[in-house]
Amino acid sequence: MFSLERWEEIFETISKNKLRTFLTGVSVASGIFILVILLGVSTGMQNGVQQQFQRDAANRISVWTGITSVEYKGLNPGRRIQLKNRDYALADRKYQDQLEYKSALYRIWGGLVNYKNESGSYRVEGVLPDYQFLESEDLTEGRYINYSDNDQYRKVAVIGNKVYNDLFKDKKPAVNRQIEIRGVLFKVIGVYTDPGGEREEARVFVPLKTAQKVFGAGDDLGGLAFTLPQEENFEEAVKTSQAFTAKLSKQLKESHTVAPEDESAIYISNSLENMKNIYDMMRNIRLFFWFVGIATILAGIVGVSNIMLIIVKERTKEIGIRKALGAQPFSVIGMILHESVFVTAIAGFVGLLLGMVLLEFVGPLVETDFIANPSVNFQVAISTVIILIIAGAIAGFFPAWRAARIKPIVALRDE
C-alpha cells in the first residue's frame, strides 16, 4: 500500500545524510556497472566465437597430416605422412551413407595469379564440388566447380571476391575471362563471397584432378573435409561426429602404418567438438564474470547494510516511541527495508543504465577476432534488476530485524 508519510520519511533521512548516502550508492552502482560490462564482454566473446565458426560449415571434420613421432611395426619415427586419392576414395566408399558433404583438396600456398597487368599471390586449391558448402560460400557471379569439370580436367577457376577486386579493376563481370595461375591459363566460371571475410576470399578454387595434373601433384592430397547430416540435439550431434572421427582416424592410421597413439602423424579437427569445448569454456567464463560482479555488488550491500545500521542507531528513540504507541514489528521492519531497497535500487539502476549506454555506443566499435559487438540483452537486464531488489532486501534485513527487536523502554532511555 502506498504511504506518502513513509516516502517523506525516506527522503528526509536521505537529505540529512547526503554524502553518506551518495558514497554508499556509488559502491552499489559501481558493482552493477562492473557486472553489466563483464556480461557484455562475455556476450561479445560468444559473438566472436560464433563468427569464427561461421567461416566454415558448423559440423565440419577436417583431416591433414604431419610427421610420425612413434616407432611402429619396425618403422622409425620422423616419417612424413602423405594423403593419397585412395584415402579419400576409401572414406567416401566406406562412409557414404553417413556423409552429407565431402571433398578432398590439394593446396598451393602463394600461387601467383595474373590478369593482364594485374597480379597477386593467393592460395590456390584443387577441390571437389561439395567444397562450396564445406566452406559456407555464396556465389555472386557464375557457378561453382562441378564433377564434369573435375572428370574432364577442365582448366576452370572460381575466385574469391578479394581476388576479383584485386585483378579486375574495371569491375566488369569476371565470368569467361582468362586468368593465369602459375603460367597456366584458366577460365573464370564464378566469383564467391565467404563469411570469413577477405582472408577467406583471397583464394582461387580449381577442379581437384586439374590441380593435381597441372601442378604435378600426382595423386597427392593436402587434406580431406567432411560434414555429417545435422541433428536437432547438439549433444547427440557431438557424439555422432566423435564416433565418426574415431573410425576415420583408425582407418587412416592403419592405411599409413601409424601407431594408434601417435597424435602428430594424422590430425583430425572436429568443428562440433571444438565448438562444444569453447562453449563450455565460455559458460565457465560467464559464470566467473557473474561471480566477480556479484562479489562487487556484495561489497556495496555491506556498505548499505552498515548505513542502515547507523540509521537504526540514530533513530533508536524514534523507533521506541513508535513501538510504545503500538507499532508492530512488521511495520518497523518494513520501514527500514523500504529505505534500503529504495537506495539500492536507485543506485543500481544508475549503474545498470551507465553500463548499457556504454555498451550501446562502444560495443559496435569493438571488432576483434574473438570479441564482436559486446552487449547485454533484455534477459540479463531483468536478471540484474532482480539482483538489485534482492540486494536491497538483504542489505536492510539485518538492521530492520535489529530495529524490530528494540524494546520501547530501552529505546526511550537511549541518548
N, C-alpha and C positions, 0 to 999 in steps of 0.2 A: 504494500500500500504506500502511495506517495505521501511524504510528510514534509511540508515546507519548513517546519521548525528544525527537522533533522538536517536538512540541507543547509539551513542558516548556521547551525552549529558547526557543520563540517567546514564551511567557508570561513567562519570566524576563527576556528582553530588553525586553519592553514594560513590565514592572514597574519596571525600572531607569530608564526614561525616560518616566514617566507624562505629564508636562506636554508634552514634545516630541511624543509620540505623539498626545495629545489635540488639540493645536493642528493637527497635520497632518490628523487625522481630521475636524476641523471644516471645513477647506478642501475636503476631498472631499465631505463631507456637504452643505455649502452648494451645491456645484456640482450635485449630483444633485437637491437640493431645488429650485434655480432652474430646472433643466431640466424637472422634473415640473410645476412651476407654469406655466411657459411653454407646455408642451404641453397642459396642462389648459385654459389660456386659449384656445389655438388651437382646441381641440375645442369650447369654448363659443362661439367666434366662428362656427364652422361650424354649430353647432346654431341659433344666432341667424339666420344667413342662410337656413337651411332653413325656419325658421318664417316668415320674411318671404315666401319663395316659396310656402308653403302657403296663403297668403291667396287666391291665385288659382290657376287651372289652371297646371300647371308649364310647359306649352308654349303659353301664350297669346301672341297677337300683337295689340297694341292700336294704334289709329290715332286721332290727333287733329290739329288744325290750328292754325296761327298766322298770322303776317304775313310776306309775301314780303320778301326782303332783296336781291333781284337784279332788275334790269330785264330783261324778256324779251318778245320779239316786240312791241315798242312799248309794253308795259305797264310803268308805273313801279313801283318797289318801294314797300312800305308797304300793299299790298292785303291785307285780311283774307280768308283762305280759309274758305269755309263748306261743310261737307259736306252733301250732299242725299240724299234717299231713293234717287235714281238711282245714286249712288255705291255704296251697299250692294247694290242690285239687280244692278248690273253685275258686281260682285265675286262675288256669290252665283251668278250665272248662269255666269260665266267659269271659276270655280274650284270649282264644286260637287263635282266628283269628288275634289278634294284636301282638302276641309274635313271636319273632324269636328263641331265646334260653331261656331255663328256667331250674331251679333246686332248690330244697330245700336242706338244708345242716344241718348236725349235727357235732359240733366240740368237739374235746377233746384236750385241751391245755396241752402240756408237756407229750404226750404219750410215754412211754418207748418202744423202738423198738430194738430187738436183732437179730443178725445173728451170729451164732456160738459164738466166743469170743468177737465180736464187738457189741457195743450198743450205743444208743444215744436217746436223748429226742427230739421229733419232734411233730409238730401239726398234729393230725390225724383227717381227715374229711370224714364223710359219705356224698356222693354226688350222683347225677344222671348223666347220660352220657353227657348231654349238658354242664356240668360244664367245660369241657376241653376248649370250645370256650368262655365261660364267663371269663375264666382266661387267654385266649390267649396262651395256652400251646401247645408245639410241642413235639411229641413223638420221642425219639431217639432209642427206642427199644420196641418191642412188640405192644400192643394195649391198648386202654382205656377201662374203665368200660362200659358195655352195659346193656340194660334193662333186658336181661336174667339173668345176674349176680345179678341184684337187686331183680327181682321177685323170684329167687330161693335161695336167701340168701347165695350166694356163698362167701366163705372166700378168696377173691382175693384182690390184692392191686396194685396200681400204685404209684411208688415212685419218688421223685424229684431227680435231678442229684446230689445234695449235699448229700442226703441220700445214694445214690448209692456209691459215693466216700468215704463216711464215713464207710459204712458197708462192702462193697465188695472190700477189699484191693487187691484181685487178679486181679481185672479189667476184669474178665470174664463176659459174659452175665448174667444178673440178672433174666431174664425170666425163670419161672418154679422153681426157688429156693424158699425155705420156710423161711419166717421171722416170728418173734414172736412179736405181738403187745399186750402189757399188758397181757402176758401169753397165748395168743391165737394165733395159727398158721395160717398164711395167705400165699397164693401163689402169688409171684410177677408175674404180667402179662404185666407190661410196665414200662418204665422209661421216664420222661418228662423233658424238659427244659422250662424256663419261662423268658420273657423279663425283669422281675423284679430282676433277679439275684439270688444269694444264699439264700436271705431271703425267696423268694417265692419258691425256690426249696427244702427248708427244711421241706417238707410236705409229708404226705402219704395219698392217697385217697383210700377209700374202698366204696363198694355199700352202699347207704343210709340205706336200710332196714337191711342189715347185721350189720351195726354200731349200729343201734337202738336196735337190738335184743341182740347182743353180749355184748354190754356195758351197757345194762339195761336202755336205754333211753325211752322205751315205744313208744309213738307216739310224743314225744317232738322233736322240731326242734330248731336249733340255728339261722336260718336265711333263707331268700328267695333271689333269684337272678334272674333277667330277663334282656333280651335285646329286643328292638323293631327293626323291619327292618330298615336299614339305608336309609336315604333320601338324595338327592343331595343338597338340600338347608339346610344349617346349622341352620338358624333361625327357619325354619319350623320344623326341627327335634327337636329342643329345645321345641317348643310349644307343639308338639305331646307328647313328653316324660313328660312334665309338666302336661298335661291333664291326662295322664295315671297315673302318680304319685298321683294326687289329687283323682282320683277314687279309686285307690288301698288303699290309706290312709283311705278314708271314709269307705270302706268295712271292713278293719281290725279293725278300731275303733268301728264300730257298732258290729262286731262279739265279741269283748272283752269288750264291755261296757266301752268305754273310751270317755271322753269328747272331742268334736271336736277341742277345742282349746288347748288340752293337747299335748305339743310338746316333753315331756320327756318319754312318755309311748311307743310310736312306732316311730322309726327313719326310714326315707327313704332317702337314698343317691342317687342322680341323677347325674351320671357322666357328662352327656351333660350340665346340668345346672351348675354344678361345673366348668366345662371347660369354659363355657361362662363367668362366673363370673371372673375366673382367667385371661382369655384372655382380658377381659375388663380392669382388673387391670393392666395387662402387657402393654396394649396400653397406659393407663394413665401414667405409669412409663416411657415408652418410650418417650411420649410427654414431660414429665418433664425433662428427660435427654436431649432432643433436646433443651428445653428452657434454661437449665443450660449451655449447650455447646455454644449455640448461644449468650447467655449473655456474656460468657467469650470471644467469638470472637468479640463481640461489644466493649468490653474493649480494645482489640487490635486495632480495627478500629479507636477508638478515638485517640489512640496513633499515628497511621499512619496519620490520618487527621491533628493532631497537627504538625507533622513533615512536612507535605505538606504545611501547613500554614506558617511555619517558612521558608521553601524553597521559597515560593512565596514572602515572605517579603524580603528575601535576594536577590532575583532576580527581584525585582521591576523595577530597572533601565533597566535591560536587556529586560524585558517584554515591557517596554515603548518604547525602541528602536525598537523592533520587530514591534510593532503596528505602530510606526511612519514610518517605512519602508513598511507598507502595510499589515502586518499580520492580518488575520481575527480573530475575537473572537473564532471561532470554532477551529482554529489552536492552539490558546493558551490553550483552554480547553483540546484539545487532547493531548498536550504536558504534562500537569500536570496529566491527567488521565492515560496516558501511564505509567508514572513513578510509580504512586500509585498502579495500577493494577499489575505491574511487581514486586514491593517489596512485596505486599500482597501475590501474587501467589507463589513466590519462598519460602517465609517463611511458607505459608500454606501447600505447598507440602512437605516440610521438616517435619512439624508436622504430616501430613497425613501418610507419609512413616514410621516415627518412631512409630506411633500408630499401623499401620498394621503389622509392623515387630514384635513388642512386642506381639500382639495378636497371630501372626502366631507361635511364638516359645513357648509362655507361655500358650496360650489358651488351647491346647490339654492336658496340665498337670493339668488343673483345673477340678476336678471332685467332686462335692458335690451333695447333694440330689436335690438342686434346681438351680444349675448353672452347665452347661455342655458345654465345648468347646466354650467359647465366641469368636466370630469372626465378621468380617464386610464383607458383600457381595459386589458384583460389583455395585449394585444399590445405596447402601449407599455411596460408594466411589465417584460415579458420582455426587451424591447429594452434597457432601462436596466440590467437585470441582466447582460446580455451585455457592455454597455459597461463595467460595473464590473469584470468579470473581465479584459477586455482592458486596461483602465486599470491594474489592479494588476500585470498581467504586464509592461506597458510600463514602469511605474514601477520595477519590480525588475530588469528585464533588464540594463540597463547596469551597475548596481552588481554584479549577480551575475556578469556577464561579466568585470568587473574583478577580482572576488574569485577567479574560476576561473583567471585568468592569473597570480596571485601565485605566485612561486617560493618554495618552502619555505625555502631558505637565506636569502633576503631577508626573508621574514616573521619568521623566528626572530631576526633581528638588530634587528627593529623595537622601538622603545621607546615 
